[in-house]
Amino acid sequence: MPEPVEPVITITAMSKLYGATKAVDEMDLEVPAGAVYGLIGPNGAGKTTTFSILATLLAPTSGVAHVCGFDATNEPYEVRRVLGYMPDAFGLYDDIRVTEYLDFFASAYRQPPAQRRSVVPDLLELVDLGHKADEYVESLSRGMKQRLGLARALIHDPQVLILDEPASGLDPRARQEFRELVLELQRMGKTLVISSHILPELQQMCTHIGVLEAGRLLAEGSPDDILSKIGQGRAYRLRLASPGAQAQALEILERSDAVSGALCEGAECHFVLAGGEDQAAGILSEVIGAGILVSEFAETKTDLEDLFLKITRGVEVEPGD
């Protein structure tokens, strides 16, 4: 039986208040060593506030956060030695060369010149920017700037990386390259915590996920574990051909005890149905019997995006179960 993996990040009863507003609300969270932990949630859920506390940029109002055993509030310098942070919006100095940019940050970590001369080119090769070493930062594409920002976060060889929306604004090819880089870092033994709105991207690379809304952790575990907990049924898509029939279709779906998580947007309704094909046929028959024209009725694969929508619509999942 494998030995349990000790967490490298532990958050206990942590809250952050701005006046009467709770940005983080009594959060408990653990990230095991070597994990790729995806933190998902709508804007304003508390993801960036949580990251800022872990990165020692904010102090919690109550509770405590530890990174590699160090208290993020009382031992900030120790935390900064073991953690690399790439915020959603980070500054780049456009009018210097790529190597100069990394050399500056390496010197900020008091690395001697001889060490910097080896670390900088090694990092540029890791993030596939070796061919841009002598280019000015302003000439880089957005995807290249994101990779340069990641190289900066790695300059002191941290054990833990926190990446806030790292794939934001990237085209599909750049997102794929960034995902491959994240997986390579995990193979190197790094622990990564990532937030993103591109949920299918997280599903492909995360070992663990946490769903955050209004500062509270609603669900936590592996994607498959959480999907199995909320997926007590099969997901379906109902495409309507009758104009203006969304409200009537939604009423029919919500009336059924076998249906959960029903949502109609535009010409499509999505829902989870407990039971088998007989129940599905019964729902379809009831919709058509009400005079609603249906152009498509099909089972769909439940994925991380469905998970996010279901949980934030109120499907109960016990955190940490």
NORSUL-V150152 format. One record per residue. N is the residue number from 1. RES is the residue in one letter. PHI is phi as a letter, one per 30 degrees, with the letter a starting at -180 (none if undefined). PSI is psi in degrees with one decimal (none if undefined). D_CENTER is the distance of its C-alpha to the mean C-alpha in Angstrom with 1 decimal. Layout:
# NORSUL-V150152
N/RES/PHI/PSI/D_CENTER
N/RES/PHI/PSI/D_CENTER
This chain:
# NORSUL-V150152
1/M/none/128.0/29.9
2/P/d/147.5/27.1
3/E/d/142.6/26.8
4/P/d/142.9/23.9
5/V/d/124.0/21.2
6/E/d/140.1/21.3
7/P/d/142.8/18.2
8/V/c/-19.6/17.7
9/I/b/129.2/15.7
10/T/b/122.9/17.4
11/I/c/128.7/17.0
12/T/b/117.9/20.0
13/A/h/41.5/20.9
14/M/d/131.4/19.3
15/S/b/151.2/19.9
16/K/b/120.0/20.0
17/L/c/138.9/22.6
18/Y/c/94.3/23.6
19/G/i/-124.4/27.0
20/A/c/-2.6/26.7
21/T/c/128.2/23.0
22/K/c/105.3/20.5
23/A/d/-34.4/17.3
24/V/b/134.0/16.3
25/D/b/97.8/18.5
26/E/h/50.0/19.7
27/M/d/135.2/16.4
28/D/b/128.8/16.8
29/L/a/141.7/14.1
30/E/b/138.1/14.8
31/V/b/115.3/13.1
32/P/d/156.0/15.7
33/A/d/135.9/17.1
34/G/i/3.1/16.0
35/A/d/156.4/12.7
36/V/c/103.4/9.5
37/Y/c/118.7/7.2
38/G/c/123.9/3.6
39/L/c/114.4/3.7
40/I/c/150.5/4.3
41/G/l/159.1/7.7
42/P/d/168.5/10.5
43/N/e/135.7/12.0
44/G/i/7.6/13.8
45/A/d/-20.4/11.9
46/G/j/9.1/12.1
47/K/d/-51.7/8.9
48/T/d/-36.6/11.0
49/T/d/-43.9/14.0
50/T/d/-45.4/12.5
51/F/d/-39.8/11.6
52/S/d/-35.3/15.1
53/I/d/-44.8/16.8
54/L/d/-34.4/15.5
55/A/d/5.9/16.7
56/T/i/20.8/20.0
57/L/c/-20.0/20.0
58/L/b/152.0/20.3
59/A/c/137.8/22.2
60/P/d/153.5/21.2
61/T/d/-36.9/23.9
62/S/a/165.9/24.2
63/G/i/-174.7/22.7
64/V/b/148.8/21.7
65/A/b/132.0/18.9
66/H/c/138.8/19.9
67/V/b/117.8/18.6
68/C/h/35.8/20.8
69/G/i/-6.7/23.3
70/F/c/140.4/23.7
71/D/d/121.1/23.5
72/A/d/-22.4/21.2
73/T/d/-45.8/23.9
74/N/c/-14.0/27.1
75/E/b/56.1/26.4
76/P/d/-37.8/24.3
77/Y/d/-36.6/26.1
78/E/d/-40.7/25.5
79/V/d/-43.1/21.7
80/R/d/-23.7/21.7
81/R/d/-25.7/23.6
82/V/c/-2.2/21.0
83/L/b/137.4/17.7
84/G/c/133.3/16.6
85/Y/b/126.8/14.6
86/M/c/99.5/13.5
87/P/d/167.6/13.1
88/D/d/-44.1/12.2
89/A/c/111.2/16.0
90/F/b/149.7/18.0
91/G/d/138.2/21.7
92/L/b/137.0/23.5
93/Y/d/106.1/27.2
94/D/d/-31.3/28.4
95/D/c/28.2/32.0
96/I/b/164.4/31.7
97/R/d/159.4/31.2
98/V/e/-46.2/28.1
99/T/d/-36.8/29.9
100/E/d/-37.1/31.1
101/Y/d/-49.3/27.7
102/L/d/-35.9/26.5
103/D/d/-37.0/29.9
104/F/d/-46.5/29.7
105/F/d/-32.7/26.5
106/A/d/-39.3/28.0
107/S/d/-31.4/31.1
108/A/d/-27.6/29.2
109/Y/d/12.2/28.2
110/R/i/34.9/32.0
111/Q/d/133.6/31.9
112/P/d/156.6/35.5
113/P/e/-42.4/36.4
114/A/d/-39.7/37.0
115/Q/d/-40.5/33.6
116/R/d/-35.3/31.9
117/R/d/-22.0/34.0
118/S/c/-37.0/32.4
119/V/d/-44.7/28.8
120/V/d/-51.9/28.3
121/P/d/-32.7/29.4
122/D/d/-42.2/27.6
123/L/d/-38.7/24.2
124/L/d/-35.9/25.1
125/E/d/-40.0/25.9
126/L/e/-42.0/22.6
127/V/c/12.4/20.6
128/D/h/45.2/23.4
129/L/b/15.6/25.0
130/G/e/-34.2/28.3
131/H/d/-7.6/30.2
132/K/c/12.9/29.1
133/A/e/-39.0/30.2
134/D/c/7.3/33.1
135/E/d/156.0/31.5
136/Y/d/145.6/30.8
137/V/e/-38.1/27.3
138/E/d/-18.4/28.0
139/S/d/-7.4/28.9
140/L/d/149.5/25.5
141/S/d/169.5/23.3
142/R/d/-42.4/19.9
143/G/d/-39.7/18.3
144/M/d/-38.3/20.7
145/K/d/-36.6/20.1
146/Q/d/-42.2/16.4
147/R/d/-34.4/17.7
148/L/d/-39.5/20.3
149/G/d/-36.5/17.9
150/L/d/-40.5/16.2
151/A/e/-39.1/19.8
152/R/d/-41.3/20.6
153/A/d/-22.0/17.9
154/L/c/-0.8/19.5
155/I/e/-28.8/23.0
156/H/c/17.1/23.9
157/D/h/58.4/22.4
158/P/d/157.3/19.9
159/Q/d/-29.5/18.9
160/V/b/137.1/15.4
161/L/b/132.7/13.0
162/I/c/119.0/10.5
163/L/b/114.5/8.9
164/D/c/109.5/8.1
165/E/h/54.6/7.4
166/P/d/-23.0/9.5
167/A/c/8.4/10.2
168/S/d/126.9/11.3
169/G/i/3.4/14.9
170/L/d/149.6/15.3
171/D/d/168.1/17.6
172/P/e/-40.6/17.0
173/R/d/-43.5/18.9
174/A/d/-35.9/17.1
175/R/d/-40.4/13.7
176/Q/d/-42.5/15.3
177/E/d/-39.5/16.9
178/F/d/-39.1/13.8
179/R/d/-42.7/12.2
180/E/d/-35.6/15.6
181/L/d/-40.2/15.7
182/V/d/-44.2/12.6
183/L/d/-34.2/14.4
184/E/d/-40.4/17.6
185/L/d/-37.7/16.4
186/Q/d/-41.6/15.4
187/R/d/-26.0/18.9
188/M/d/-2.8/20.4
189/G/j/5.3/19.4
190/K/d/151.7/16.6
191/T/c/129.7/13.8
192/L/b/138.1/10.4
193/V/b/124.1/7.6
194/I/b/135.9/4.8
195/S/c/148.7/3.1
196/S/a/151.0/4.0
197/H/c/-8.8/6.8
198/I/d/81.2/7.9
199/L/d/-40.3/7.1
200/P/e/-30.9/9.9
201/E/d/-43.9/8.8
202/L/d/-39.8/6.0
203/Q/d/-32.8/8.9
204/Q/d/-21.2/11.3
205/M/b/-8.5/10.1
206/C/c/139.0/8.4
207/T/d/-25.5/11.2
208/H/b/152.2/9.6
209/I/b/153.1/7.1
210/G/b/137.4/7.8
211/V/c/119.7/8.5
212/L/c/133.0/9.7
213/E/b/133.3/12.6
214/A/h/38.1/15.5
215/G/i/2.0/14.6
216/R/c/139.8/14.9
217/L/d/110.0/12.8
218/L/d/-29.8/13.9
219/A/a/149.9/12.9
220/E/a/141.2/11.9
221/G/l/-169.4/12.8
222/S/d/153.7/12.5
223/P/e/-42.9/11.6
224/D/d/-39.8/15.3
225/D/d/-47.1/16.4
226/I/d/-39.1/14.7
227/L/d/-37.8/15.8
228/S/d/-31.9/19.2
229/K/d/-40.4/19.5
230/I/c/-14.5/18.9
231/G/d/45.6/20.4
232/Q/d/64.0/23.9
233/G/l/-170.8/25.2
234/R/b/144.0/24.5
235/A/d/139.1/22.7
236/Y/b/153.2/25.1
237/R/b/131.4/25.4
238/L/b/113.3/28.6
239/R/c/127.0/29.6
240/L/c/140.1/32.5
241/A/c/-9.2/35.4
242/S/d/118.6/37.1
243/P/d/136.2/36.5
244/G/i/18.3/35.5
245/A/c/7.9/35.1
246/Q/d/-46.4/31.4
247/A/d/-40.5/32.5
248/Q/d/-41.7/35.1
249/A/d/-41.7/32.8
250/L/d/-38.6/30.2
251/E/d/-41.9/33.1
252/I/d/-44.3/34.2
253/L/d/-44.7/30.9
254/E/d/-18.9/30.4
255/R/d/-21.4/33.9
256/S/d/130.2/33.2
257/D/d/-19.0/32.5
258/A/d/-9.0/30.8
259/V/c/138.1/28.1
260/S/b/157.5/24.9
261/G/i/31.4/22.0
262/A/d/136.2/24.4
263/L/b/127.2/23.3
264/C/c/124.6/25.5
265/E/b/121.2/24.5
266/G/i/-129.2/27.2
267/A/c/4.1/29.0
268/E/c/141.0/26.4
269/C/c/137.8/25.8
270/H/b/141.3/23.2
271/F/a/163.7/23.8
272/V/c/132.6/23.7
273/L/c/121.4/27.2
274/A/d/136.5/28.6
275/G/j/-170.6/31.4
276/G/c/-151.4/32.6
277/E/d/-29.1/34.3
278/D/d/-43.1/37.0
279/Q/d/-39.5/34.7
280/A/d/-43.5/32.9
281/A/d/-36.0/36.4
282/G/d/-41.8/37.5
283/I/d/-46.7/34.6
284/L/d/-42.9/35.4
285/S/d/-39.5/39.1
286/E/d/-40.0/38.7
287/V/d/-47.1/36.7
288/I/d/-38.2/39.4
289/G/d/-22.9/42.2
290/A/d/5.0/41.1
291/G/i/13.6/42.0
292/I/c/125.5/38.4
293/L/d/131.9/38.2
294/V/c/126.8/35.4
295/S/c/-19.2/34.5
296/E/a/139.6/31.9
297/F/b/113.3/30.9
298/A/b/149.8/28.6
299/E/d/140.8/26.3
300/T/b/155.5/22.7
301/K/d/128.6/20.1
302/T/d/127.3/17.6
303/D/b/-171.0/14.0
304/L/d/-30.8/10.4
305/E/d/-41.6/11.3
306/D/d/-42.5/14.4
307/L/e/-49.0/12.7
308/F/d/-45.4/10.8
309/L/d/-41.0/14.2
310/K/d/-48.4/16.3
311/I/d/-42.1/14.8
312/T/d/-6.1/14.7
313/R/c/1.5/18.2
314/G/j/8.9/19.4
315/V/d/127.5/19.4
316/E/d/125.5/20.1
317/V/b/128.1/18.1
318/E/d/125.4/19.1
319/P/e/134.9/16.4
320/G/i/-3.9/16.8
321/D/d/none/19.2
